[in-house]
Amino acid sequence: MNHTVNADGKKLGRLATEVAHILRGKANPSFARNEEPKELVVIENAGKIFMTEKKQKEKVYQRYSGYPSGLKEETLGKLIARRGVGIVVQRAVYGMLPKNKLRARIIKNLTIKE
């Protein structure tokens, strides 16, 4: 089933919880937590999402290469400048999905249009 969500003026966390809920299939009467849902979500106007300047400066994303001194840090503003708003929304939704084998398959049903 296809769902379209308009991100214009919405906050990042509120949008991510709404999309994660739909992607998980919890809005469906035939919800089963051990089955991959057939829900497709399209987020439109991701570039018009509401974010404060403070969050863009202070929120930090980290990744680790596995090597000594391999911890990289990047602020939200720099990540948006480098890769766009879409990756930020995708990471927020990905973090709100259950941490199991279905998570990688569920996130493939998300499409983000900026």
For each residue, the residues with C-beta under 8 A, 3 or more apart:
1: 28 38 39 40
2: 40 41 42
3: 22 39 40 41 42
4: 41 42 44
5: 15 18 19 22 41 42 43 44
6: 10 44 45
7: 10 15 43 44 45 46 48 49 89
8: 44 45 48 49
9: 48 49 50
10: 6 7 14 15 49 50
11: 14 15 49 50 51
12: 15 16 49 50 51 55 88 89 92
13: 16 17 92
14: 10 11 17 18
15: 5 7 10 11 12 18 19 43 49 89 92
16: 12 13 19 20 89 92 93 95 96
17: 13 14 20 21 96
18: 5 14 15 21 22
19: 5 15 16 22 23 41 43 89 93 110
20: 16 17 23 24 93 96 97
21: 17 18 24 26 27
22: 3 5 18 19 25 26 27 39 41
23: 19 20 37 39 41 93 97 106 107 109 110
24: 20 21 31 37 39 97 98 106
25: 22 28 31 32 35 37 38 39
26: 21 22 31
27: 21 22 39
28: 1 25 31 37 39
29:
30:
31: 24 25 26 28 37
32: 25 35
33: 98
34:
35: 25 32
36: 102 105 106
37: 23 24 25 28 31 106 109
38: 1 25
39: 1 3 22 23 24 25 27 28 109
40: 1 2 3 109 111
41: 2 3 4 5 19 22 23 109 110 111
42: 2 3 4 5 111 112 113
43: 5 7 15 19 46 89 110 111 112 113
44: 4 5 6 7 8 113
45: 6 7 8 48 49 113 114
46: 7 43 49 85 86 89 112 113 114
47: 84 85 114
48: 7 8 9 45
49: 7 8 9 10 11 12 15 45 46 85 89
50: 9 10 11 12
51: 11 12 55 56 76
52: 55 56
53: 56 57
54: 57 58
55: 12 51 52 58 59 76
56: 51 52 53 59 75 76 77 80
57: 53 54 75 76 77
58: 54 55 75
59: 55 56 75 76
60: 73 74 75 76
61: 73 74 75 76 79 91
62: 71 72 73 74
63: 71 72
64: 70 71 72
65: 70 71 72
66: 70
67: 70
68:
69:
70: 64 65 66 67
71: 62 63 64 65
72: 62 63 64 65
73: 60 61 62
74: 60 61 62 78 79 82
75: 56 57 58 59 60 61 78 79
76: 51 55 56 57 59 60 61 79 80 88
77: 56 57 80 81
78: 74 75 81 82
79: 61 74 75 76 82 83 87 88
80: 56 76 77 83 84 85 88
81: 77 78
82: 74 78 79
83: 79 80 86 87
84: 47 80 87 88 114
85: 46 47 49 80 88 89 114
86: 46 83 89 90 112 114
87: 79 83 84 90 91
88: 12 76 79 80 84 85 91 92
89: 7 12 15 16 19 43 46 49 85 86 92 93 112
90: 86 87 93 94 107 110 112
91: 61 87 88 94 95
92: 12 13 15 16 88 89 95 96
93: 16 19 20 23 89 90 96 97 107 110
94: 90 91 97 103 107
95: 16 91 92
96: 16 17 20 92 93
97: 20 23 24 93 94 102 103 106 107
98: 24 33 102 103
99: 103
100: 103
101: 104 105
102: 36 97 98 105 106
103: 94 97 98 99 100 106 107
104: 101 107 108
105: 36 101 102 108
106: 23 24 36 37 97 102 103 109
107: 23 90 93 94 97 103 104 110
108: 104 105
109: 23 37 39 40 41 106
110: 19 23 41 43 90 93 107
111: 40 41 42 43
112: 42 43 46 86 89 90
113: 42 43 44 45 46
114: 45 46 47 84 85 86
